[in-house]
Amino acid sequence: MNEITTLEFDKEVLESGKVVLDFYSSECPPCEALAPKFEGLSKLYGNDIKFLKIFRQHNRELADKLGVKSSPTLLFFDNGQEVAERLTGGVKRSEIIAHLDSMIPDEKIKSIKSLIKPTVTEFDVIILGAGPGGLTAGLYLCQAKINTVMVDIALPGGHVSTTHEVSNYPGFIEPQAGYMLSHNMSEQTKLCGTVYKVAVDVTKVDLDKKEIVIDEFETLKAKRIIIATGTSPNLMGAPGEKELKGKGISYCATCDAKYFVDKEVVVIGGGNSAVEESDFITRFASKITMIHQFDKLTANKQAQEKLLANTKVNVLYEHEPRSFFKDGDHIITEIENLKTKERKKLTSDGVFVFIGFKANISLFKDKLELDQWGYIKTDQDMRTNVPGVFAVGDVISKKYRQITTAVADGTIAAIAIAKELD
Ligand SMILES: Cc1cc2nc3c(=O)[nH]c(=O)nc-3n(C[C@H](O)[C@H](O)[C@H](O)COP(=O)(O)OP(=O)(O)OC[C@H]3O[C@@H](n4cnc5c(N)ncnc54)[C@H](O)[C@@H]3O)c2cc1C
């Protein structure tokens, strides 16, 4: 694996055979997460594909010319032509492998795969999920000198990293951008010394043995596991929703509202998330039609009043979506009046869905005692029914799901574990 500059780009990339080029930056957590995966894969694929890195900040002109807008970005070339889709953000090892495999013959792939050696690493504690709950547990454990690994299928931060503003996290007078708050939490825990394995595939979890497998070859073993995997947004299950997910139907205003400048959107929901996120969407969209199943919004009063005072917003109460389909660039939402059963079609440029969440427990639900809504039951020290397995944050059975409550759970679990391991 070599580092190049703009001067070498033509010779090393355009006039070479198969090349993967990593545009990286300094002070870039996703670049740090990618670096060991890139280096590891260069050892496996390096005889067939050239692995190159280029420092984006020192080669800005080239990055601009190639349309590289964020770090890291991986570009794949074959004989001077760019092949395969670019990878950016929290790049997973499995995504890079899929791209590399598409560039070489099947026999080569087989022989490369036979070289992959399983590894086993032992820790005191594995934390699954690097949202506020997991990050806080990691911080406390690290400060107690307990050897801890933080594992996440995405980049660290959890929901906070995509929340546009947080105004109720103590210690800040002004509202904080969610991504900054989560970045600070993550850096604090990482700088303490917690090992990070992020943007990985968690392929197996054995709660009894306290073992997990990531990226199919790396086994992590520990004395304790903390589950801090949070929640994912509920889907409505209406026809057309799955097909249009990410293609006009979104579950994240912070991620996607910016694409709706002066456009009309439909928002499904009426609780806190729907109201707060709609308020954010009003910065961009020209019109918002909210579809809510009840006769009044269920969000907190202050947020409701602010949203309803905005002339861009119109709420259709006692309505539910029945189906979604595309008409050219528009999304058609078919809605039903729950009282009259009358149906009508709304045309918009996009749809946002905010109708609650479900616990992320699919990898371990069979072993754990859950409440009737599928959240993990814990005792007051955050112990689950499986000895040595703790759970914290939004994934557990509790009344109030906030950053402060997740952080509190993480603190309690870490202190309880530190006492047990002492
Ligand atoms: C739109 C929105 C706005 C919000 N605004 C506020 C607010 O203003 N103030 C406030 O206090 N709270 C707010 N909340 C709630 C707050 O974000 C959550 O309570 C908090 O993030 C919960 O933290 P957590 O660590 O339990 O889970 P999460 O933040 O959900 O993090 C869970 C992490 O686990 C990872 N993960 C999932 N599955 C796996 C797996 N199998 N293996 C490994 N990792 C996995 C995820 O990638 C994620 O990083 C908001 C939530 C939303 C959705």
The ligand as a Gaussian input file, in Angstrom:
#p B3LYP/6-31G(d) Opt

LIG

0 1
 C      -35.076000      12.294000      15.582000
 C      -34.693000      12.156000      17.027000
 C      -34.481000      13.283000      17.797000
 C      -34.120000      13.151000      19.153000
 N      -33.920000      14.278000      19.898000
 C      -33.537000      14.144000      21.187000
 C      -33.252000      15.311000      21.972000
 O      -33.338000      16.441000      21.500000
 N      -32.865000      15.120000      23.265000
 C      -32.759000      13.860000      23.844000
 O      -32.389000      13.756000      24.999000
 N      -33.021000      12.759000      23.117000
 C      -33.405000      12.865000      21.811000
 N      -33.679000      11.741000      21.071000
 C      -33.543000      10.412000      21.740000
 C      -32.079000      10.004000      21.854000
 O      -31.434000      10.201000      20.610000
 C      -31.984000       8.552000      22.285000
 O      -32.675000       8.395000      23.494000
 C      -30.525000       8.125000      22.490000
 O      -29.775000       8.314000      21.303000
 C      -30.441000       6.668000      22.899000
 O      -29.113000       6.297000      22.973000
 P      -28.680000       4.751000      22.837000
 O      -27.223000       4.736000      23.034000
 O      -29.515000       3.914000      23.705000
 O      -29.084000       4.309000      21.360000
 P      -28.811000       4.914000      19.913000
 O      -28.551000       6.345000      19.949000
 O      -29.950000       4.419000      19.101000
 O      -27.483000       4.155000      19.444000
 C      -27.482000       2.775000      19.212000
 C      -26.233000       2.397000      18.429000
 O      -26.213000       0.968000      18.279000
 C      -25.809000       0.621000      16.978000
 N      -26.289000      -0.722000      16.654000
 C      -27.530000      -1.111000      16.267000
 N      -27.572000      -2.445000      16.083000
 C      -26.332000      -2.911000      16.368000
 C      -25.736000      -4.206000      16.373000
 N      -26.419000      -5.303000      16.068000
 N      -24.451000      -4.317000      16.716000
 C      -23.723000      -3.220000      17.042000
 N      -24.228000      -1.968000      17.053000
 C      -25.519000      -1.820000      16.734000
 C      -26.395000       1.725000      16.111000
 O      -25.689000       1.828000      14.886000
 C      -26.211000       2.956000      17.011000
 O      -24.984000       3.610000      16.774000
 C      -34.007000      11.847000      19.736000
 C      -34.197000      10.720000      18.936000
 C      -34.542000      10.858000      17.600000
 C      -34.733000       9.636000      16.759000

